[in-house]
Amino acid sequence: MRESFDFLIVGSGIAGLTTALKLAGTGNVAVVTKKEDKASATNYAQGGIATVLSPLDGIDSHLEDTLIAGAGLCNREAVRLMVSEGPRLIGELIALGVEFNRSAGSFEDEGRGESPDGGDPLSLGREGGHSHSRIVHVHDLTGREVERALVEAASAHKNITIFENHIGVDLITEHHLEGIPNGPGSQRSVYGAYVLSTETEEVIAFTARITILATGGCGQVYLHTTNPDISTGDGLAMAVRAGCSLANLEFMQFHPTSLYGTGDPAFLISEAVRGFGGILRNAAGEAFMEGVHPLKDLAPRDVVARAIDRQLKLSGQPFVYLDLTHREAHEIEERFPHIVETTRRLGIDPASDLFPVVPAAHYMCGGIPTDLRGRTDLKNLFAVGEVACTGVHGANRLASNSLLEGLVFAEQVANCAREQFEEMDASTITSPSWDAEGTSKTAERVLLSHDRNEIRSLMWDYIGLVRSTDRLERAERRLTVLAQEIERYYRWTRLTAELLELRNISQVALLIARAARSRKESRGLHFVTDYPELDPALDGEDTIITFDWTAVSP
């Protein structure tokens, strides 16, 4: 079976849907999403969107906060683009119907900001690493509200078709097509993607003139994560198998405060709770961030996460505490209704009880390297959102810059893709159907679940918050063997979503291990006991990794 569109977007979070809406006036757009249209990491984002709206704040301040958090690895030009475009794009979200919290009062209060629509002031929160209050939010369910508005707008547009329960298999490049030049020195191009319908178990060839990866992150490569179960690194794996390089995979951000014992994914206690006055305490009740960083509990995430890890090692306890009991109950309920509802259901009342919290894998700061317009190594392939590495996050993402990045670079991608599309040859692109000959179904699903659990445990134990050369080398050796075994299994087994995800997890985990082993310093989210200091000679030096097929070929 085949489908043909002008634009193919893989992923339906803030980056993918914003791009789709901005391209829909140019041509027909297919949005492929693994689960329901609203099932994305965007939907899980509690805190909000960082942007400068207060007259007491400034673009340069947001820029510098981002650069400081990024520990010498941010692209200053990309950061300035992101922070400068944010206020205008918040106005576009309001026009789409996103109902950000508002707060009547004077703009002289830093917790209030001018609304782009001229209405009542927007309520501004503060999070770790920010020198000012600049987080626009919808209580503690910002991502859900943004996703709702984008899904409604995209579903209503006649030029956008959303394919739910479809998972990408591989990008279509020259070697899939007949009559397309693929000689030495020619730049490889992308012509769409093979996609598995998990409902019909059929692989469909989606051809497109422009393909955009907006598949999110890869938190599911770790045993403990705040990411939804769909975050299996699919876009990273598809891109690198097609010939893209990947950058800075060693910088996985661990959110400091996931609620202990809440399963997979772990329930997130938003950083906005610390911005609201939450205090981290150890087993003895001590506020341990006092002497760690000048911003104390509002230090950047890498600093807080490692401080918690140290407390866990000192105490032997599996968690520390987050204390909000000094705030009035009605204030907590008004600001964090979702967190209050969820934790009370679990027997924790934030007004009288301490949250037991522990770090969990949260956000990939590396990804597919792109220019400022979202272009990748491959012709007609763009990447946007968490799957991309635009340079704005560097070695550590500043809180609430992720949704902002998705918004800003979705517009950049859409503008560039539109320009390329209008200059392209209108000839029809065809591709062969997926060849499943020689494969068979298997009932041994235990093989898939066992390998997935082993990879995630390896990543957590050996490539977590604190690393060592010995652990990294051990992890790489074992992950190489697992990737080889899984690739053999993949070659003779009928495709399922579970198998595709396992293959992607195994390959991305191996590449993370290689990236981490190659960086001989500690910087931002990457801390190695053998190299505990930052090396100034490596400022601005990205870790570039390519996929070596010989390492996993059967």
C-alpha positions as a Python dict, from the first residue, in 0.01 Angstrom:
ca = {
    (1, 'M'): (0, 0, 0),
    (2, 'R'): (116, 353, -77),
    (3, 'E'): (23, 706, 30),
    (4, 'S'): (150, 1023, -133),
    (5, 'F'): (163, 1372, 19),
    (6, 'D'): (345, 1698, -33),
    (7, 'F'): (469, 1698, 327),
    (8, 'L'): (514, 1406, 567),
    (9, 'I'): (552, 1487, 938),
    (10, 'V'): (640, 1204, 1175),
    (11, 'G'): (524, 1304, 1524),
    (12, 'S'): (230, 1496, 1669),
    (13, 'G'): (365, 1705, 1956),
    (14, 'I'): (397, 2083, 1966),
    (15, 'A'): (675, 2081, 1702),
    (16, 'G'): (503, 1847, 1456),
    (17, 'L'): (154, 1999, 1477),
    (18, 'T'): (279, 2359, 1465),
    (19, 'T'): (479, 2274, 1154),
    (20, 'A'): (177, 2103, 999),
    (21, 'L'): (-49, 2404, 1058),
    (22, 'K'): (206, 2642, 909),
    (23, 'L'): (249, 2424, 596),
    (24, 'A'): (-115, 2339, 538),
    (25, 'G'): (-171, 2648, 323),
    (26, 'T'): (100, 2531, 82),
    (27, 'G'): (13, 2166, 22),
    (28, 'N'): (-135, 1850, 168),
    (29, 'V'): (21, 1731, 492),
    (30, 'A'): (31, 1385, 649),
    (31, 'V'): (96, 1365, 1023),
    (32, 'V'): (198, 1016, 1133),
    (33, 'T'): (171, 946, 1507),
    (34, 'K'): (238, 630, 1705),
    (35, 'K'): (-69, 636, 1927),
    (36, 'E'): (-363, 878, 1947),
    (37, 'D'): (-302, 1225, 1808),
    (38, 'K'): (-267, 1375, 2157),
    (39, 'A'): (-24, 1112, 2290),
    (40, 'S'): (306, 1300, 2293),
    (41, 'A'): (565, 1428, 2537),
    (42, 'T'): (412, 1775, 2491),
    (43, 'N'): (100, 1644, 2663),
    (44, 'Y'): (309, 1560, 2973),
    (45, 'A'): (473, 1902, 3004),
    (46, 'Q'): (356, 2054, 3332),
    (47, 'G'): (564, 2367, 3383),
    (48, 'G'): (506, 2599, 3089),
    (49, 'I'): (683, 2798, 2818),
    (50, 'A'): (970, 3033, 2895),
    (51, 'T'): (943, 3369, 2725),
    (52, 'V'): (1008, 3735, 2804),
    (53, 'L'): (685, 3925, 2872),
    (54, 'S'): (762, 4118, 3191),
    (55, 'P'): (899, 4473, 3160),
    (56, 'L'): (1137, 4379, 3441),
    (57, 'D'): (1286, 4103, 3225),
    (58, 'G'): (1473, 4116, 2894),
    (59, 'I'): (1572, 3913, 2590),
    (60, 'D'): (1941, 3940, 2683),
    (61, 'S'): (1866, 3804, 3030),
    (62, 'H'): (1683, 3499, 2889),
    (63, 'L'): (1970, 3452, 2644),
    (64, 'E'): (2235, 3460, 2917),
    (65, 'D'): (2040, 3226, 3147),
    (66, 'T'): (2017, 2976, 2860),
    (67, 'L'): (2388, 3004, 2779),
    (68, 'I'): (2488, 2958, 3144),
    (69, 'A'): (2274, 2647, 3178),
    (70, 'G'): (2416, 2511, 2850),
    (71, 'A'): (2770, 2513, 2996),
    (72, 'G'): (2961, 2646, 2696),
    (73, 'L'): (2796, 2430, 2431),
    (74, 'C'): (2503, 2644, 2313),
    (75, 'N'): (2486, 2804, 1970),
    (76, 'R'): (2441, 3171, 2065),
    (77, 'E'): (2276, 3259, 1733),
    (78, 'A'): (2021, 2979, 1774),
    (79, 'V'): (1948, 3083, 2133),
    (80, 'R'): (1894, 3446, 2037),
    (81, 'L'): (1656, 3341, 1761),
    (82, 'M'): (1459, 3127, 2005),
    (83, 'V'): (1425, 3380, 2287),
    (84, 'S'): (1351, 3670, 2047),
    (85, 'E'): (1066, 3496, 1864),
    (86, 'G'): (900, 3355, 2175),
    (87, 'P'): (670, 3644, 2277),
    (88, 'R'): (512, 3670, 1929),
    (89, 'L'): (450, 3296, 1909),
    (90, 'I'): (286, 3292, 2252),
    (91, 'G'): (41, 3535, 2093),
    (92, 'E'): (-27, 3281, 1816),
    (93, 'L'): (-104, 3013, 2075),
    (94, 'I'): (-346, 3247, 2249),
    (95, 'A'): (-514, 3312, 1913),
    (96, 'L'): (-549, 2933, 1870),
    (97, 'G'): (-736, 2919, 2199),
    (98, 'V'): (-470, 2830, 2457),
    (99, 'E'): (-596, 2974, 2785),
    (100, 'F'): (-284, 3069, 2976),
    (101, 'N'): (-329, 3174, 3340),
    (102, 'R'): (-385, 3543, 3380),
    (103, 'S'): (-334, 3768, 3681),
    (104, 'A'): (-498, 4108, 3715),
    (105, 'G'): (-262, 4362, 3867),
    (106, 'S'): (38, 4581, 3800),
    (107, 'F'): (306, 4490, 3547),
    (108, 'E'): (557, 4610, 3808),
    (109, 'D'): (511, 4271, 3975),
    (110, 'E'): (761, 4039, 3807),
    (111, 'G'): (509, 3756, 3832),
    (112, 'R'): (293, 3929, 3569),
    (113, 'G'): (363, 3988, 3202),
    (114, 'E'): (207, 4175, 2915),
    (115, 'S'): (-22, 3956, 2708),
    (116, 'P'): (39, 3969, 2330),
    (117, 'D'): (-338, 3988, 2277),
    (118, 'G'): (-372, 4304, 2489),
    (119, 'G'): (-585, 4126, 2750),
    (120, 'D'): (-529, 4084, 3125),
    (121, 'P'): (-167, 4028, 3227),
    (122, 'L'): (-35, 3673, 3201),
    (123, 'S'): (75, 3500, 3519),
    (124, 'L'): (449, 3424, 3509),
    (125, 'G'): (618, 3146, 3706),
    (126, 'R'): (985, 3097, 3781),
    (127, 'E'): (1191, 2778, 3744),
    (128, 'G'): (1546, 2659, 3796),
    (129, 'G'): (1823, 2854, 3624),
    (130, 'H'): (1601, 3153, 3541),
    (131, 'S'): (1697, 3494, 3682),
    (132, 'H'): (1341, 3624, 3633),
    (133, 'S'): (983, 3498, 3639),
    (134, 'R'): (908, 3423, 3273),
    (135, 'I'): (716, 3095, 3252),
    (136, 'V'): (368, 3129, 3099),
    (137, 'H'): (154, 2837, 3208),
    (138, 'V'): (-189, 2681, 3235),
    (139, 'H'): (-181, 2576, 3601),
    (140, 'D'): (36, 2261, 3598),
    (141, 'L'): (-107, 2119, 3274),
    (142, 'T'): (40, 2356, 3017),
    (143, 'G'): (140, 2088, 2768),
    (144, 'R'): (-201, 1927, 2774),
    (145, 'E'): (-374, 2259, 2700),
    (146, 'V'): (-131, 2347, 2420),
    (147, 'E'): (-169, 2002, 2266),
    (148, 'R'): (-550, 2027, 2287),
    (149, 'A'): (-555, 2352, 2094),
    (150, 'L'): (-311, 2229, 1829),
    (151, 'V'): (-490, 1896, 1780),
    (152, 'E'): (-825, 2071, 1739),
    (153, 'A'): (-682, 2313, 1482),
    (154, 'A'): (-498, 2043, 1287),
    (155, 'S'): (-794, 1802, 1289),
    (156, 'A'): (-1019, 2072, 1148),
    (157, 'H'): (-787, 2169, 862),
    (158, 'K'): (-883, 2021, 525),
    (159, 'N'): (-520, 1988, 412),
    (160, 'I'): (-398, 1793, 717),
    (161, 'T'): (-454, 1419, 755),
    (162, 'I'): (-357, 1262, 1087),
    (163, 'F'): (-269, 892, 1081),
    (164, 'E'): (-302, 758, 1434),
    (165, 'N'): (-150, 426, 1545),
    (166, 'H'): (124, 441, 1280),
    (167, 'I'): (493, 402, 1362),
    (168, 'G'): (784, 491, 1135),
    (169, 'V'): (1000, 201, 1016),
    (170, 'D'): (1269, 361, 797),
    (171, 'L'): (1317, 667, 582),
    (172, 'I'): (1292, 615, 205),
    (173, 'T'): (1617, 713, 32),
    (174, 'E'): (1776, 650, -308),
    (175, 'H'): (1857, 286, -242),
    (176, 'H'): (1482, 213, -216),
    (177, 'L'): (1404, 375, -553),
    (178, 'E'): (1474, 297, -915),
    (179, 'G'): (1612, 559, -1151),
    (180, 'I'): (1733, 796, -877),
    (181, 'P'): (2105, 887, -892),
    (182, 'N'): (2298, 754, -592),
    (183, 'G'): (2656, 773, -709),
    (184, 'P'): (2969, 876, -520),
    (185, 'G'): (2965, 1236, -403),
    (186, 'S'): (2589, 1285, -444),
    (187, 'Q'): (2397, 1406, -143),
    (188, 'R'): (2154, 1145, -21),
    (189, 'S'): (1790, 1256, -33),
    (190, 'V'): (1479, 1148, 154),
    (191, 'Y'): (1153, 1073, -28),
    (192, 'G'): (925, 982, 263),
    (193, 'A'): (913, 686, 499),
    (194, 'Y'): (793, 330, 540),
    (195, 'V'): (534, 329, 817),
    (196, 'L'): (372, 39, 1005),
    (197, 'S'): (0, 55, 1082),
    (198, 'T'): (-27, -113, 1422),
    (199, 'E'): (-396, -177, 1361),
    (200, 'T'): (-367, -360, 1025),
    (201, 'E'): (-1, -475, 1067),
    (202, 'E'): (64, -347, 715),
    (203, 'V'): (373, -146, 617),
    (204, 'I'): (274, 155, 406),
    (205, 'A'): (509, 353, 179),
    (206, 'F'): (442, 722, 251),
    (207, 'T'): (610, 923, -25),
    (208, 'A'): (654, 1297, 16),
    (209, 'R'): (854, 1580, -133),
    (210, 'I'): (951, 1703, 214),
    (211, 'T'): (985, 1483, 523),
    (212, 'I'): (999, 1627, 875),
    (213, 'L'): (1095, 1429, 1184),
    (214, 'A'): (924, 1557, 1500),
    (215, 'T'): (933, 1231, 1692),
    (216, 'G'): (1041, 1362, 2032),
    (217, 'G'): (1299, 1203, 2259),
    (218, 'C'): (1428, 870, 2381),
    (219, 'G'): (1369, 861, 2757),
    (220, 'Q'): (1251, 500, 2734),
    (221, 'V'): (1611, 386, 2684),
    (222, 'Y'): (1640, 437, 3062),
    (223, 'L'): (1479, 226, 3334),
    (224, 'H'): (1334, 527, 3517),
    (225, 'T'): (1190, 807, 3304),
    (226, 'T'): (921, 1072, 3302),
    (227, 'N'): (869, 1016, 2928),
    (228, 'P'): (563, 838, 2786),
    (229, 'D'): (612, 486, 2658),
    (230, 'I'): (623, 613, 2297),
    (231, 'S'): (956, 796, 2357),
    (232, 'T'): (1179, 523, 2215),
    (233, 'G'): (1416, 725, 1997),
    (234, 'D'): (1245, 629, 1671),
    (235, 'G'): (1335, 946, 1481),
    (236, 'L'): (1697, 936, 1595),
    (237, 'A'): (1732, 573, 1483),
    (238, 'M'): (1554, 625, 1150),
    (239, 'A'): (1769, 927, 1070),
    (240, 'V'): (2102, 772, 1159),
    (241, 'R'): (2024, 452, 965),
    (242, 'A'): (1949, 669, 658),
    (243, 'G'): (2285, 845, 683),
    (244, 'C'): (2238, 1139, 922),
    (245, 'S'): (2491, 1208, 1194),
    (246, 'L'): (2378, 1257, 1554),
    (247, 'A'): (2517, 1513, 1797),
    (248, 'N'): (2567, 1536, 2175),
    (249, 'L'): (2380, 1221, 2275),
    (250, 'E'): (2575, 1209, 2602),
    (251, 'F'): (2362, 1496, 2733),
    (252, 'M'): (2050, 1325, 2864),
    (253, 'Q'): (1877, 1549, 3114),
    (254, 'F'): (1751, 1384, 3431),
    (255, 'H'): (1464, 1573, 3588),
    (256, 'P'): (1552, 1612, 3957),
    (257, 'T'): (1205, 1555, 4099),
    (258, 'S'): (999, 1264, 3977),
    (259, 'L'): (766, 1121, 4240),
    (260, 'Y'): (925, 810, 4390),
    (261, 'G'): (753, 477, 4331),
    (262, 'T'): (505, 588, 4064),
    (263, 'G'): (608, 342, 3792),
    (264, 'D'): (679, 392, 3424),
    (265, 'P'): (657, 668, 3329),
    (266, 'A'): (731, 829, 3663),
    (267, 'F'): (496, 1107, 3770),
    (268, 'L'): (672, 1442, 3741),
    (269, 'I'): (671, 1701, 4018),
    (270, 'S'): (713, 2015, 3808),
    (271, 'E'): (1014, 2240, 3853),
    (272, 'A'): (757, 2513, 3902),
    (273, 'V'): (698, 2367, 4249),
    (274, 'R'): (1050, 2476, 4346),
    (275, 'G'): (986, 2807, 4173),
    (276, 'F'): (682, 2836, 4402),
    (277, 'G'): (904, 2797, 4708),
    (278, 'G'): (953, 2421, 4730),
    (279, 'I'): (1259, 2317, 4935),
    (280, 'L'): (1460, 1999, 4884),
    (281, 'R'): (1540, 1819, 5210),
    (282, 'N'): (1745, 1511, 5290),
    (283, 'A'): (1655, 1225, 5523),
    (284, 'A'): (1755, 1437, 5823),
    (285, 'G'): (1526, 1720, 5712),
    (286, 'E'): (1814, 1946, 5611),
    (287, 'A'): (1777, 2187, 5317),
    (288, 'F'): (2080, 2049, 5135),
    (289, 'M'): (2090, 2289, 4839),
    (290, 'E'): (2194, 2576, 5069),
    (291, 'G'): (2567, 2533, 5012),
    (292, 'V'): (2558, 2373, 4668),
    (293, 'H'): (2468, 2666, 4439),
    (294, 'P'): (2387, 3038, 4481),
    (295, 'L'): (2036, 2976, 4343),
    (296, 'K'): (1985, 2694, 4597),
    (297, 'D'): (1675, 2493, 4500),
    (298, 'L'): (1643, 2691, 4177),
    (299, 'A'): (1986, 2589, 4047),
    (300, 'P'): (2002, 2439, 3694),
    (301, 'R'): (1874, 2083, 3664),
    (302, 'D'): (2211, 1913, 3626),
    (303, 'V'): (2334, 2067, 3952),
    (304, 'V'): (2018, 1975, 4144),
    (305, 'A'): (2003, 1620, 4007),
    (306, 'R'): (2364, 1545, 4104),
    (307, 'A'): (2311, 1701, 4447),
    (308, 'I'): (2016, 1467, 4501),
    (309, 'D'): (2223, 1172, 4378),
    (310, 'R'): (2491, 1256, 4635),
    (311, 'Q'): (2233, 1269, 4915),
    (312, 'L'): (2099, 929, 4809),
    (313, 'K'): (2448, 779, 4821),
    (314, 'L'): (2521, 937, 5162),
    (315, 'S'): (2194, 826, 5321),
    (316, 'G'): (2132, 497, 5145),
    (317, 'Q'): (1770, 605, 5100),
    (318, 'P'): (1603, 569, 4757),
    (319, 'F'): (1463, 926, 4762),
    (320, 'V'): (1490, 1275, 4909),
    (321, 'Y'): (1203, 1506, 5000),
    (322, 'L'): (1048, 1814, 4840),
    (323, 'D'): (879, 2037, 5098),
    (324, 'L'): (594, 2275, 5012),
    (325, 'T'): (419, 2261, 5349),
    (326, 'H'): (507, 2625, 5433),
    (327, 'R'): (268, 2745, 5160),
    (328, 'E'): (-105, 2780, 5218),
    (329, 'A'): (-315, 2484, 5103),
    (330, 'H'): (-541, 2701, 4884),
    (331, 'E'): (-236, 2852, 4709),
    (332, 'I'): (-98, 2508, 4628),
    (333, 'E'): (-434, 2384, 4502),
    (334, 'E'): (-485, 2687, 4280),
    (335, 'R'): (-137, 2673, 4122),
    (336, 'F'): (-95, 2294, 4094),
    (337, 'P'): (-438, 2130, 4069),
    (338, 'H'): (-315, 1828, 3870),
    (339, 'I'): (-23, 1756, 4105),
    (340, 'V'): (-247, 1795, 4411),
    (341, 'E'): (-516, 1567, 4268),
    (342, 'T'): (-263, 1300, 4169),
    (343, 'T'): (-58, 1300, 4489),
    (344, 'R'): (-364, 1301, 4716),
    (345, 'R'): (-488, 997, 4530),
    (346, 'L'): (-153, 836, 4622),
    (347, 'G'): (-191, 935, 4987),
    (348, 'I'): (31, 1247, 4983),
    (349, 'D'): (-117, 1587, 5069),
    (350, 'P'): (127, 1860, 4958),
    (351, 'A'): (-7, 2098, 5222),
    (352, 'S'): (98, 1868, 5508),
    (353, 'D'): (323, 1596, 5362),
    (354, 'L'): (662, 1597, 5191),
    (355, 'F'): (695, 1465, 4836),
    (356, 'P'): (939, 1172, 4808),
    (357, 'V'): (1134, 1251, 4489),
    (358, 'V'): (1415, 1103, 4280),
    (359, 'P'): (1576, 1199, 3946),
    (360, 'A'): (1451, 1030, 3626),
    (361, 'A'): (1554, 1049, 3259),
    (362, 'H'): (1361, 1337, 3110),
    (363, 'Y'): (1497, 1512, 2799),
    (364, 'M'): (1756, 1448, 2525),
    (365, 'C'): (1955, 1768, 2471),
    (366, 'G'): (2135, 1620, 2170),
    (367, 'G'): (1980, 1481, 1854),
    (368, 'I'): (1990, 1520, 1477),
    (369, 'P'): (2208, 1825, 1407),
    (370, 'T'): (2028, 2094, 1208),
    (371, 'D'): (2093, 2445, 1091),
    (372, 'L'): (1878, 2736, 1208),
    (373, 'R'): (1609, 2639, 956),
    (374, 'G'): (1586, 2275, 1062),
    (375, 'R'): (1776, 2125, 767),
    (376, 'T'): (1966, 1802, 830),
    (377, 'D'): (2254, 1620, 655),
    (378, 'L'): (2005, 1468, 409),
    (379, 'K'): (1832, 1660, 132),
    (380, 'N'): (1459, 1725, 188),
    (381, 'L'): (1476, 1596, 547),
    (382, 'F'): (1410, 1833, 836),
    (383, 'A'): (1409, 1773, 1211),
    (384, 'V'): (1234, 1978, 1477),
    (385, 'G'): (1166, 1958, 1850),
    (386, 'E'): (1341, 1723, 2091),
    (387, 'V'): (1463, 1493, 1812),
    (388, 'A'): (1669, 1781, 1669),
    (389, 'C'): (1991, 1935, 1795),
    (390, 'T'): (1960, 2302, 1709),
    (391, 'G'): (2225, 2413, 1957),
    (392, 'V'): (1986, 2597, 2189),
    (393, 'H'): (2021, 2356, 2483),
    (394, 'G'): (2394, 2289, 2479),
    (395, 'A'): (2504, 2058, 2760),
    (396, 'N'): (2196, 2119, 2974),
    (397, 'R'): (1849, 2248, 2882),
    (398, 'L'): (1717, 2548, 3074),
    (399, 'A'): (1376, 2473, 3226),
    (400, 'S'): (1072, 2539, 3003),
    (401, 'N'): (1280, 2613, 2694),
    (402, 'S'): (1167, 2288, 2529),
    (403, 'L'): (815, 2389, 2424),
    (404, 'L'): (957, 2727, 2323),
    (405, 'E'): (1214, 2559, 2097),
    (406, 'G'): (940, 2346, 1940),
    (407, 'L'): (732, 2655, 1858),
    (408, 'V'): (1012, 2872, 1723),
    (409, 'F'): (1188, 2613, 1510),
    (410, 'A'): (861, 2471, 1377),
    (411, 'E'): (810, 2808, 1215),
    (412, 'Q'): (1166, 2809, 1079),
    (413, 'V'): (1121, 2458, 937),
    (414, 'A'): (785, 2542, 782),
    (415, 'N'): (922, 2854, 613),
    (416, 'C'): (1223, 2673, 469),
    (417, 'A'): (1026, 2364, 366),
    (418, 'R'): (774, 2585, 188),
    (419, 'E'): (1051, 2760, -7),
    (420, 'Q'): (1206, 2428, -109),
    (421, 'F'): (871, 2276, -204),
    (422, 'E'): (786, 2566, -435),
    (423, 'E'): (1113, 2514, -623),
    (424, 'M'): (1086, 2135, -656),
    (425, 'D'): (1015, 1927, -963),
    (426, 'A'): (649, 1819, -969),
    (427, 'S'): (723, 1470, -1106),
    (428, 'T'): (566, 1175, -929),
    (429, 'I'): (773, 984, -674),
    (430, 'T'): (713, 610, -651),
    (431, 'S'): (864, 354, -418),
    (432, 'P'): (845, -25, -398),
    (433, 'S'): (614, -189, -147),
    (434, 'W'): (767, -317, 173),
    (435, 'D'): (921, -661, 122),
    (436, 'A'): (827, -899, 406),
    (437, 'E'): (931, -1214, 222),
    (438, 'G'): (1114, -1466, 439),
    (439, 'T'): (983, -1324, 766),
    (440, 'S'): (742, -1493, 1004),
    (441, 'K'): (543, -1413, 1314),
    (442, 'T'): (675, -1519, 1652),
    (443, 'A'): (494, -1588, 1977),
    (444, 'E'): (810, -1541, 2184),
    (445, 'R'): (738, -1188, 2302),
    (446, 'V'): (939, -1262, 2616),
    (447, 'L'): (1252, -1213, 2402),
    (448, 'L'): (1146, -856, 2326),
    (449, 'S'): (1053, -764, 2683),
    (450, 'H'): (1367, -923, 2829),
    (451, 'D'): (1601, -740, 2592),
    (452, 'R'): (1420, -410, 2644),
    (453, 'N'): (1445, -442, 3023),
    (454, 'E'): (1813, -537, 3005),
    (455, 'I'): (1899, -236, 2788),
    (456, 'R'): (1711, 3, 3014),
    (457, 'S'): (1874, -138, 3327),
    (458, 'L'): (2220, -117, 3168),
    (459, 'M'): (2162, 246, 3074),
    (460, 'W'): (2040, 335, 3423),
    (461, 'D'): (2324, 160, 3606),
    (462, 'Y'): (2614, 249, 3375),
    (463, 'I'): (2522, 566, 3182),
    (464, 'G'): (2317, 754, 3440),
    (465, 'L'): (2377, 1071, 3639),
    (466, 'V'): (2735, 983, 3734),
    (467, 'R'): (2954, 784, 3492),
    (468, 'S'): (3297, 625, 3484),
    (469, 'T'): (3516, 509, 3196),
    (470, 'D'): (3497, 150, 3317),
    (471, 'R'): (3116, 150, 3333),
    (472, 'L'): (3088, 317, 2994),
    (473, 'E'): (3316, 60, 2831),
    (474, 'R'): (3124, -228, 2990),
    (475, 'A'): (2794, -79, 2874),
    (476, 'E'): (2916, -33, 2518),
    (477, 'R'): (3038, -392, 2492),
    (478, 'R'): (2711, -540, 2616),
    (479, 'L'): (2494, -300, 2415),
    (480, 'T'): (2684, -394, 2099),
    (481, 'V'): (2602, -762, 2154),
    (482, 'L'): (2237, -684, 2224),
    (483, 'A'): (2208, -466, 1912),
    (484, 'Q'): (2354, -748, 1702),
    (485, 'E'): (2113, -1005, 1847),
    (486, 'I'): (1814, -775, 1799),
    (487, 'E'): (1915, -696, 1439),
    (488, 'R'): (1927, -1069, 1358),
    (489, 'Y'): (1585, -1114, 1516),
    (490, 'Y'): (1454, -811, 1320),
    (491, 'R'): (1570, -956, 985),
    (492, 'W'): (1355, -1273, 1005),
    (493, 'T'): (1056, -1159, 1214),
    (494, 'R'): (733, -997, 1094),
    (495, 'L'): (723, -634, 1204),
    (496, 'T'): (540, -524, 1516),
    (497, 'A'): (553, -196, 1707),
    (498, 'E'): (730, -373, 1996),
    (499, 'L'): (1003, -503, 1766),
    (500, 'L'): (1055, -168, 1595),
    (501, 'E'): (1080, 9, 1930),
    (502, 'L'): (1325, -247, 2064),
    (503, 'R'): (1546, -213, 1756),
    (504, 'N'): (1545, 165, 1789),
    (505, 'I'): (1611, 158, 2164),
    (506, 'S'): (1904, -80, 2118),
    (507, 'Q'): (2070, 133, 1852),
    (508, 'V'): (2014, 467, 2026),
    (509, 'A'): (2139, 327, 2358),
    (510, 'L'): (2457, 205, 2189),
    (511, 'L'): (2515, 545, 2028),
    (512, 'I'): (2459, 722, 2363),
    (513, 'A'): (2724, 496, 2517),
    (514, 'R'): (2970, 577, 2238),
    (515, 'A'): (2907, 950, 2265),
    (516, 'A'): (2950, 943, 2644),
    (517, 'R'): (3274, 744, 2621),
    (518, 'S'): (3420, 985, 2367),
    (519, 'R'): (3378, 1301, 2580),
    (520, 'K'): (3679, 1314, 2815),
    (521, 'E'): (3552, 1584, 3050),
    (522, 'S'): (3258, 1665, 3276),
    (523, 'R'): (3022, 1928, 3135),
    (524, 'G'): (2657, 2000, 3209),
    (525, 'L'): (2462, 1676, 3219),
    (526, 'H'): (2767, 1459, 3146),
    (527, 'F'): (2968, 1386, 3462),
    (528, 'V'): (3254, 1134, 3447),
    (529, 'T'): (3445, 1048, 3764),
    (530, 'D'): (3769, 993, 3565),
    (531, 'Y'): (3744, 1345, 3416),
    (532, 'P'): (3564, 1552, 3684),
    (533, 'E'): (3652, 1896, 3543),
    (534, 'L'): (3524, 2092, 3244),
    (535, 'D'): (3786, 2126, 2971),
    (536, 'P'): (3777, 2484, 2830),
    (537, 'A'): (3940, 2357, 2512),
    (538, 'L'): (3615, 2171, 2437),
    (539, 'D'): (3388, 2479, 2459),
    (540, 'G'): (3165, 2473, 2153),
    (541, 'E'): (3287, 2126, 2050),
    (542, 'D'): (2996, 1894, 1969),
    (543, 'T'): (3020, 1516, 1986),
    (544, 'I'): (2929, 1387, 1639),
    (545, 'I'): (2835, 1020, 1607),
    (546, 'T'): (2751, 824, 1292),
    (547, 'F'): (2599, 476, 1273),
    (548, 'D'): (2842, 194, 1201),
    (549, 'W'): (2638, -85, 1041),
    (550, 'T'): (2925, -330, 1075),
    (551, 'A'): (2884, -314, 1453),
    (552, 'V'): (2533, -458, 1442),
    (553, 'S'): (2509, -645, 1112),
    (554, 'P'): (2417, -1013, 1153),
}
